[in-house]
Amino acid sequence: MIPLIWFSLFALFILYYINKLSDSFCTKKELPEAKQAKFFRTINILITILLISTYIEIFYTI
């Protein structure tokens, strides 16, 4: 149970930091609001898939 808590905290930190970097990118490139929403949605979905697959690989293959 404790590894799940640690991994969840790690995942939240990664999602926050990726969103912060994505926001900086959108600001720098001056993307329109409509494209920003699609960009954030895509990034969040891909990062979530990556984190879930990492969780499965780490905790179910040991």
N, C-alpha and C positions, 0 to 999 in steps of 0.2 A: 504494500500500500504506500509506503514511503517513497519508493522510486516513482510512482505515479504522481505524487504531489510535486516532487522535484522536477519531473519532466513537464508537468503542467505549468509550473512557474517559469521554467526555461522557455516553453512554447509561447507564453504570454509576453515575455521579454522580447523574443525574436519577432513576434507579430508587431509589437509596439515599435521596435526599432526599424523594421522594414517599412512600416507605414510612415514613420518619421522621415526616412530617406526618400520614400516615394513622394511625399509632400514637398520636400526640398527640390526634387527633380521636376515636379509639376510647376513649381514656382519659377525655377530657373528657365525652363523651356516655355513658360507662359501658355500652358495648355488651356483650352476653353473648359468651362465647367462641365459640359456634357461629356467630353472626352476624359476628364479627370475621374468622374464617377465610374466609367467603364474600366479605366486603368486601375483604380483602386480595387474594384471588384475582382478583376482578373488576377492581380497580384495576391490578394488575400486568399482566393481560392487555390491558387498554385502553391502558396506557402503552407496553407493548411493541409493540402494533399502531401506535400513533402514532409511535414511534421508527423502526420499520421503514419506514413510509411516508415519513417525513422523510428517511431515508437514500436511499431510491429517488428521491425528488424532487430532492434536492440533487446526488447523484452520477451520475444517469443522464439528467438533462435538460440538463446543461451541455455 
